[in-house]
Amino acid sequence: MSPVLVTNIADPEVVVLEMRYSIFENYSYLVVDRITRRAVVVDPAWEMQKIRYALASQRATLGGVLLTHAHPDHVHLAEPLAAEYSCPIWMSEEEIRASGFTANHLAGVGNELLYVGDTRIETILTPGHTPGCVCYLIGSNLFSGDVLFAEGCGLCADRDAAHAMFSSLQRLKSKLDPQTRIFPGHSYGTPPGQTLYQVLRDNIYLHFPDRDSFAAFRLRKVLDREKMRWLK
């Protein structure tokens, strides 16, 4: 299990969980309130034992499941965890409508703040990869799913989706402090937890001047391997 990260004295603890299934690799995250030991898990998939071990090792109780979007590799363990720990599953109302995702314990969220223990969770709607993708800002940590990676951004289905992704990335750039740590759903060589300052320096997708140039680059012909790895 990855070491616990505390990026700011006021922040919750973050446990990075690298999840594997066949050729696929994802990152899930356990976020633990340091006072109450209540926790949320972000985009849990495939390896239930890693989540149980992380909870036990941190002496934490699961209080909620945060889903950034409805693709199977991000929701796989949501319902089993909610049933085992009697906690809610949170997904944006827009994503629920667009995807048709259903689960016991599912609760749609909009712009309201969520709380687990004393930890405040801000939901930021960031469509593009899917119509209702969200990022979760918890302290100085952003859990960005398939919206923003250290090396790029998630695939977009068409021009309208690429335009939406451009707007979402611009929203994150304008909203977040440069020292915000980025914890994405996937990594392609750069470990999770880079600061936004570092990501801005290295990520070409954050430097296009307008949505049309961004869309042209995002929708360029890509290898089937990239599609298989990124459009999940």
C-alpha positions as CSV (number, residue, x, y, z in Angstrom):
1,M,0.0,0.0,0.0
2,S,1.2,3.5,-0.8
3,P,2.2,5.7,2.1
4,V,-0.3,8.2,3.5
5,L,0.0,11.6,2.1
6,V,-0.8,14.8,4.1
7,T,-0.1,17.7,1.8
8,N,-1.2,20.4,4.2
9,I,-1.6,20.5,8.0
10,A,-5.3,21.1,7.6
11,D,-5.8,18.4,5.1
12,P,-7.2,14.9,5.4
13,E,-4.9,11.9,4.8
14,V,-4.8,10.5,1.3
15,V,-4.0,6.8,0.7
16,V,-3.1,6.1,-3.0
17,L,-4.4,2.7,-4.1
18,E,-3.1,1.4,-7.4
19,M,-5.8,-1.0,-8.8
20,R,-5.1,-3.6,-11.5
21,Y,-7.3,-5.8,-13.6
22,S,-5.9,-7.7,-16.6
23,I,-4.1,-5.0,-18.7
24,F,-5.8,-2.1,-17.0
25,E,-4.5,0.1,-14.2
26,N,-6.5,2.7,-12.2
27,Y,-6.0,4.8,-9.2
28,S,-8.5,4.8,-6.3
29,Y,-8.0,6.9,-3.3
30,L,-8.9,6.6,0.4
31,V,-9.3,10.1,2.0
32,V,-9.4,10.0,5.8
33,D,-10.5,12.8,8.2
34,R,-7.7,13.0,10.7
35,I,-9.9,13.8,13.7
36,T,-12.9,11.6,13.3
37,R,-11.2,8.8,11.2
38,R,-14.2,8.9,8.8
39,A,-13.2,8.2,5.2
40,V,-14.4,8.3,1.7
41,V,-13.1,6.3,-1.2
42,V,-12.8,7.8,-4.7
43,D,-13.6,5.6,-7.8
44,P,-13.1,2.2,-6.2
45,A,-12.5,-0.7,-8.6
46,W,-11.4,-4.3,-8.8
47,E,-9.3,-5.0,-5.6
48,M,-11.6,-4.9,-2.6
49,Q,-8.9,-6.3,-0.3
50,K,-6.8,-3.2,-0.8
51,I,-9.6,-0.9,0.3
52,R,-10.4,-3.1,3.3
53,Y,-6.7,-3.2,4.3
54,A,-6.3,0.6,3.9
55,L,-9.3,1.2,6.1
56,A,-8.1,-1.2,8.8
57,S,-4.5,0.2,8.7
58,Q,-5.7,3.7,9.0
59,R,-8.3,2.8,11.7
60,A,-10.9,4.5,9.6
61,T,-14.6,3.9,8.9
62,L,-16.0,4.3,5.4
63,G,-18.6,7.1,5.3
64,G,-19.1,7.5,1.5
65,V,-18.1,6.5,-2.0
66,L,-17.3,9.4,-4.4
67,L,-17.6,8.6,-8.2
68,T,-16.2,11.0,-10.7
69,H,-18.1,9.4,-13.6
70,A,-20.0,6.2,-14.6
71,H,-17.4,4.3,-16.6
72,P,-17.1,0.7,-15.3
73,D,-13.5,1.0,-14.2
74,H,-14.5,3.8,-11.8
75,V,-17.7,2.4,-10.3
76,H,-16.9,-1.4,-10.1
77,L,-16.8,-1.6,-6.3
78,A,-19.1,1.2,-5.4
79,E,-22.2,-0.8,-4.7
80,P,-20.5,-3.7,-2.8
81,L,-18.7,-1.1,-0.6
82,A,-21.9,0.8,0.1
83,A,-23.6,-2.4,1.1
84,E,-20.8,-3.6,3.3
85,Y,-20.3,-0.2,5.1
86,S,-23.9,1.1,4.9
87,C,-22.8,4.4,3.3
88,P,-23.9,6.5,0.4
89,I,-22.6,6.5,-3.2
90,W,-22.3,10.1,-4.6
91,M,-22.4,10.9,-8.3
92,S,-23.4,14.0,-10.1
93,E,-27.0,14.3,-11.1
94,E,-25.9,15.1,-14.6
95,E,-23.9,11.9,-14.9
96,I,-26.7,9.8,-13.5
97,R,-29.1,11.2,-16.1
98,A,-26.7,10.9,-19.0
99,S,-25.4,7.4,-18.1
100,G,-28.4,5.8,-16.6
101,F,-26.2,4.5,-13.8
102,T,-28.2,3.0,-11.0
103,A,-27.1,1.5,-7.6
104,N,-28.5,1.0,-4.2
105,H,-27.5,3.8,-1.9
106,L,-26.9,6.1,-4.9
107,A,-27.3,9.9,-4.2
108,G,-27.2,12.5,-6.9
109,V,-25.2,15.7,-6.1
110,G,-25.2,19.1,-7.6
111,N,-23.2,22.1,-6.3
112,E,-23.8,21.4,-2.6
113,L,-21.0,20.7,-0.2
114,L,-20.6,17.2,1.1
115,Y,-19.1,16.3,4.5
116,V,-17.6,13.1,5.9
117,G,-16.6,13.7,9.5
118,D,-15.2,17.2,9.6
119,T,-13.9,16.9,6.0
120,R,-15.5,19.2,3.5
121,I,-15.9,17.9,-0.1
122,E,-16.6,20.4,-2.9
123,T,-18.0,19.0,-6.1
124,I,-16.9,20.7,-9.3
125,L,-18.8,19.8,-12.5
126,T,-16.3,19.2,-15.3
127,P,-18.0,17.7,-18.4
128,G,-16.1,16.6,-21.4
129,H,-14.9,13.1,-20.9
130,T,-18.6,12.3,-20.1
131,P,-21.5,14.7,-19.8
132,G,-21.6,14.7,-16.0
133,C,-18.0,14.2,-15.0
134,V,-17.0,15.9,-11.7
135,C,-13.8,16.5,-9.8
136,Y,-13.8,16.5,-6.0
137,L,-11.8,19.2,-4.1
138,I,-11.0,18.0,-0.6
139,G,-8.7,20.4,1.2
140,S,-5.8,21.1,-1.1
141,N,-6.3,17.9,-3.0
142,L,-8.2,17.5,-6.3
143,F,-9.5,14.1,-7.3
144,S,-9.9,14.5,-11.0
145,G,-10.9,11.1,-12.4
146,D,-10.5,11.1,-16.2
147,V,-10.8,14.9,-16.6
148,L,-7.2,15.9,-15.8
149,F,-4.1,13.7,-15.8
150,A,-0.6,14.8,-15.1
151,E,0.3,14.1,-18.7
152,G,-3.0,14.9,-20.5
153,C,-6.8,14.7,-20.2
154,G,-9.4,12.1,-20.9
155,L,-10.7,11.3,-24.3
156,C,-13.7,13.2,-25.7
157,A,-16.3,11.6,-28.0
158,D,-16.8,14.4,-30.4
159,R,-16.3,18.2,-31.0
160,D,-18.9,19.3,-28.5
161,A,-17.4,17.1,-25.8
162,A,-14.0,18.5,-26.6
163,H,-15.3,22.0,-26.3
164,A,-16.8,21.1,-22.9
165,M,-13.5,19.6,-21.8
166,F,-11.7,22.8,-22.8
167,S,-14.1,24.8,-20.7
168,S,-13.7,22.4,-17.7
169,L,-9.9,22.6,-17.8
170,Q,-10.1,26.4,-17.9
171,R,-12.4,26.3,-15.0
172,L,-10.0,24.2,-13.0
173,K,-7.0,26.5,-13.9
174,S,-8.9,29.6,-12.8
175,K,-10.3,28.1,-9.6
176,L,-7.5,26.1,-8.1
177,D,-4.4,27.3,-6.1
178,P,-1.2,26.3,-7.9
179,Q,-0.2,24.2,-4.9
180,T,-3.3,22.0,-5.2
181,R,-2.3,18.4,-5.5
182,I,-3.8,16.5,-8.5
183,F,-4.9,12.9,-7.9
184,P,-6.1,11.5,-11.3
185,G,-7.8,8.2,-12.1
186,H,-4.9,7.1,-14.3
187,S,-1.2,7.8,-14.6
188,Y,1.0,7.3,-17.6
189,G,4.4,7.6,-16.0
190,T,4.0,10.5,-13.5
191,P,2.9,9.5,-10.0
192,P,-0.3,11.0,-8.5
193,G,0.0,14.0,-6.2
194,Q,1.7,16.5,-8.5
195,T,0.9,20.1,-7.8
196,L,-1.2,22.0,-10.3
197,Y,1.9,24.2,-10.8
198,Q,3.8,21.1,-12.0
199,V,1.0,19.9,-14.2
200,L,0.6,23.4,-15.7
201,R,4.2,23.4,-16.6
202,D,4.2,19.9,-18.3
203,N,0.7,19.3,-19.6
204,I,0.2,20.5,-23.2
205,Y,-3.6,20.3,-22.9
206,L,-3.6,23.2,-20.5
207,H,-2.0,25.6,-22.9
208,F,-4.3,25.9,-25.9
209,P,-5.6,29.4,-26.4
210,D,-9.1,28.5,-27.6
211,R,-11.5,25.7,-27.7
212,D,-11.2,25.0,-31.4
213,S,-7.5,24.5,-31.4
214,F,-7.9,22.3,-28.2
215,A,-10.6,20.2,-29.9
216,A,-8.5,19.7,-33.1
217,F,-5.6,18.3,-31.0
218,R,-7.8,16.3,-28.6
219,L,-9.7,14.7,-31.5
220,R,-6.6,14.0,-33.7
221,K,-6.2,10.4,-34.8
222,V,-4.9,8.4,-31.9
223,L,-3.6,4.9,-31.6
224,D,-6.2,2.2,-30.7
225,R,-4.0,1.5,-27.6
226,E,-4.6,5.0,-26.4
227,K,-8.3,4.8,-26.9
228,M,-8.5,1.5,-25.0
229,R,-6.5,2.9,-22.1
230,W,-8.1,6.3,-21.8
231,L,-11.8,5.9,-22.8
232,K,-12.9,3.8,-19.9
